[in-house]
């Protein structure tokens, strides 16, 4: 067992070292180390230790530490050396097949020049997902699951969620609750802001991630998120964004029209009416041309679609990824970007934050996998929580043809963007970053149903249930989460 752990650690270290060797941080560290050789405090007889001390006192050691921490947050645990590459992307064969089926449907839509990929298509694939090795008698604990997701994945129950989200407990100060007008700011808010400023001064990504579990003060959120995501907006990063912008000149009729239509829809959303369409459109156009996004397919169950040079169909040597970033924009995609416009007004910084949020989190909301933060697990977690802790409501909605997932799916697949008021959405996304997990989306979806349970028990159709849950803009995220997790009798 120890040997396996040591092997896994060695693989992780080798992987991170390899990744960092190709980064701009590596070249910056090399330049700094060479430059330090001219300093009088650097002695030949103690060269190695003196350079280490210099990098530490000058802050470069901290930047390297943050980069390593960022890699650990993004990449999955290394597989056994003999395991095929697809196991790192997704270990379950039936999940890989389902993702492949989904991709074929997307490409078919593209090939027929569909201008929108709607969410119901994705939902239909998920609800037909089955494990071919699973029979009703195999797992008695799963036999009683009456929801739409029929795959035996392990998801957390309420006691496990309480433990995992312990910092959200009733006895812990929370922005989103304890900064209300009824609570004097000196009791929590002022001290929380002071601690946040200290975290920023220290420039420690791990400390920032722990800190935001209690919420970010509005004035510090942009910097804290950038620190957690290890975004420093260096000159070379700004130059990279400018180069992407210059590539946008090469117009792509299909992809650009998909983006344009979605941006128009997002900008017309009541909560995002302020968004400058050109600004949002530009960021998404740059994203579509960014080939560095392709790297995330090494741990994404999806496969980037390919196109062929005219007249060379099926000849692999003439295949290119299409779009260049491997991500086909779909209806609602710009909702992942719009909330960030409240925080970042410098285009290259906004772009870097969005790209990192996407390759860490958002891609999991529209690809089929067994990952705990994947959309399949989130759907199953939501249904399990509701069936276990609100059985009467769950059975009532099921009997009238209003399976709860048919309503909550659209919230989760957009990470609630466009449904919650923006201040509440940012408080929710604080916790996504803080816990490096999307599971809180399923918990909040269940909490919303619990909050509206009395009204939902009176409805007699899916349309009526949807009407009860049509407007989430007045909801307060943190009280809902706390009540559901910590005031629910289990």
HELIX and SHEET records of a PDB file:
HELIX    1   1 UNK A    2  UNK A   21  1                                  20    
HELIX    2   2 UNK A   24  UNK A   36  1                                  13    
HELIX    3   3 UNK A   44  UNK A   46  5                                   3    
HELIX    4   4 UNK A   47  UNK A   57  1                                  11    
HELIX    5   5 UNK A   60  UNK A   74  1                                  15    
HELIX    6   6 UNK A   86  UNK A   89  1                                   4    
HELIX    7   7 UNK A   93  UNK A  111  1                                  19    
HELIX    8   8 UNK A  119  UNK A  127  1                                   9    
HELIX    9   9 UNK A  140  UNK A  143  1                                   4    
HELIX   10  10 UNK A  158  UNK A  164  1                                   7    
HELIX   11  11 UNK A  166  UNK A  168  5                                   3    
HELIX   12  12 UNK A  185  UNK A  187  5                                   3    
HELIX   13  13 UNK A  189  UNK A  202  1                                  14    
HELIX   14  14 UNK A  205  UNK A  211  1                                   7    
HELIX   15  15 UNK A  212  UNK A  214  5                                   3    
HELIX   16  16 UNK A  221  UNK A  228  1                                   8    
HELIX   17  17 UNK A  235  UNK A  247  1                                  13    
HELIX   18  18 UNK A  253  UNK A  267  1                                  15    
HELIX   19  19 UNK A  270  UNK A  272  5                                   3    
HELIX   20  20 UNK A  277  UNK A  289  1                                  13    
HELIX   21  21 UNK A  291  UNK A  298  5                                   8    
HELIX   22  22 UNK A  316  UNK A  318  5                                   3    
HELIX   23  23 UNK A  335  UNK A  338  1                                   4    
HELIX   24  24 UNK A  339  UNK A  342  5                                   4    
HELIX   25  25 UNK A  347  UNK A  360  1                                  14    
HELIX   26  26 UNK A  362  UNK A  366  5                                   5    
HELIX   27  27 UNK A  375  UNK A  389  1                                  15    
HELIX   28  28 UNK A  391  UNK A  399  1                                   9    
HELIX   29  29 UNK A  404  UNK A  413  1                                  10    
HELIX   30  30 UNK A  422  UNK A  435  1                                  14    
HELIX   31  31 UNK A  439  UNK A  451  1                                  13    
HELIX   32  32 UNK A  453  UNK A  456  1                                   4    
HELIX   33  33 UNK A  462  UNK A  468  1                                   7    
HELIX   34  34 UNK A  477  UNK A  486  1                                  10    
SHEET    1   A 2 UNK A 306  UNK A 308  0                                        
SHEET    2   A 2 UNK A 319  UNK A 321 -1                                        
END                                                                             
